[in-house]
């Protein structure tokens, strides 16, 4: 057992840019890719992950001082420190039972594939910490380790089924064949779905309005570098920077928005041969059955709509943080909220206006979830010394993935103590999930039928 834990800890210490390519290379060799092709694809994927991580860090370092300046101007004192997802990951892995989550996640994936209950091979094992995060909350609420793993297993199943349902839309919107997203962040798209349905009933919001449409309307002002510069300038003005700092932030934002699509092309270059190899392998051995590769969100980084929504959400979240009843967290390390933007991207099919409305509506949920999880994460951090905290300091994350689902599922058993709110929230989420999934399945089936009809006509 100690050997297994040490091995897991060593692999995790390598980082996602190494860990995920290793999984991809192994998968490539299993499906009979040439060794040189598998290694090349794996290294290219590592380059893509590293490049995306560098750009996000660059953007975070540029934006955070502006967010800090806005906070200092308002002068509101919020007691919970925002450690971001990296700190939450570190604390989650310090849970004594964390290493057991790997065999659980892999075992469930293999079982569902064998029993034809999923079409997704989850290569995103780096984010197994998200299941540990949920399990930690369950454990600290109930004191039962076995129940923590049962709840985590339910989350794994939902992740795989969501990946199945999303696959057609992911492939269509990313342009990368044979892939899907297994990250729990897309769970938020479910409650966004009925709101998006209502927004589409409003004249003018029912039409396509993605980044390409924006460029058609605004011309050069919607080009990546110009749009990034404008957004950076506006944010610098809100932060009350001097002229030099405002211009610098403008160039930094322009740089980020210009390079994100460049980096995303490497994901396509790495993933297409792997996807093709897996498809060929499955078709030969499992009666034309297709298997899709489940990944973390960065392969979507070329979607300008996501970054527009991310930048929009920063001042919106800060404004909520200062005045939102029940909030105790000051957003900093989690201020670049990819989770809300990616969920809105899929729920709204890339319509920028509807995405910005969705981000504005759902931003408070992240602050409430961050506040709710602070006691558990602080207690675990103090008991394991995973993160050094000063006396009385609390820590959490202002951009917890899938905050509605994660809160409701981890707190579900509180109904035994008379608190039915998490159960009610989970039921509402589940209803939205069913409705959203049906729309995704219908969209996929219609696309397949149209493709078959076109093929027959040809």
Buried (B, 14 or more C-beta within 10 A) or exposed (E): EEEEBEEBEEBBEEBBBBBBBBBBBEBBBEBEBEEEBBBBBBBBBBBBBBBBBEBBEBBBEBBBBBBBBBBEEEEEEBEBBBBBBEBBBBBBBBBEBBBBBBEBBBEBBEEBBEEEEBBBBBBBBBBBBBBBBBBBBBBBBBEEBEBBBEBBBBBBBBBBBBBBBBBBBBBEBBEBBBBBBBBBBBBBBBBBBBBBEEBBEEEEBEEEBBBEBBBEEEEEEBBBBBBBBBBBBBBBEBBEBEEEBBBBBBBBBBBBBBBBBEBBBBBBBBBBBBBBBBBBBBEEEEEEEBBBBBBBBBBBBBBBBBBBBBBBBBBBBBBBBBEBEEBBBBBBBBBBBBBBBBBBBBBBBBBBBBBBBBBBBBBBBBBBBBBBBBBBBBBBBBEBEBBEBEEEBBBBBBBBBBBBBBBBBBBBBBBEEEEEEBBEBBEBBBEBBEBBBEBBEEBBEEBEEEEEEEEEEE
